Amino acid sequence: MKVQDERQKTDRVVVASRQVFVNGEARNTAVATLAALVAELDLGPVRVATALNGDFVPAGRREATALQAGDRVEIVSARQGG
């Protein structure tokens, strides 16, 4: 009699890496959203503004903004000084 071990059955999620351009530089990432990309960049407590393919994306919409291969992302922060 064969006993099947259920623990060995796992659903695998395949996450494909995609190339996007962040501030003009190519970057490979497996994240799916603009919010996840900003988190992946580990910018710390800095508040940033984001644009995707030339369109401004408010912070509240980043989680719902999907990334596609070839997307151009601009991330900027305010600076003091003159």
C-alpha positions, -999 to 999 in steps of 0.1 A, spaced: 0 0 0 14 34 -10 9 63 13 9 97 -4 25 125 16 3 156 11 31 178 23 50 171 -8 23 185 -30 28 223 -34 15 248 -58 43 267 -74 40 303 -84 64 312 -112 75 348 -110 90 361 -142 116 388 -141 110 418 -163 132 447 -174 120 482 -166 138 515 -167 141 534 -135 152 570 -140 167 560 -173 186 529 -160 177 494 -170 167 472 -140 155 436 -138 127 430 -113 101 404 -104 77 428 -87 43 433 -102 34 468 -91 48 503 -89 44 502 -51 64 470 -48 91 485 -70 94 516 -48 96 493 -18 122 471 -35 144 502 -41 146 506 -3 144 544 -4 138 545 34 116 573 48 121 595 18 88 607 2 89 603 -36 68 612 -66 64 586 -93 56 586 -130 50 556 -153 56 560 -190 54 598 -186 22 599 -165 22 610 -129 11 582 -105 -1 594 -70 11 574 -40 -24 561 -34 -26 545 -69 9 528 -69 -4 495 -55 -30 492 -83 -5 502 -110 9 471 -127 43 470 -143 51 456 -177 84 448 -194 99 479 -209 80 504 -187 98 536 -179 95 547 -143 106 580 -129 111 584 -92 120 618 -78 122 633 -43 122 669 -31 156 685 -24 165 715 -3 191 739 -12 197 763 -40 
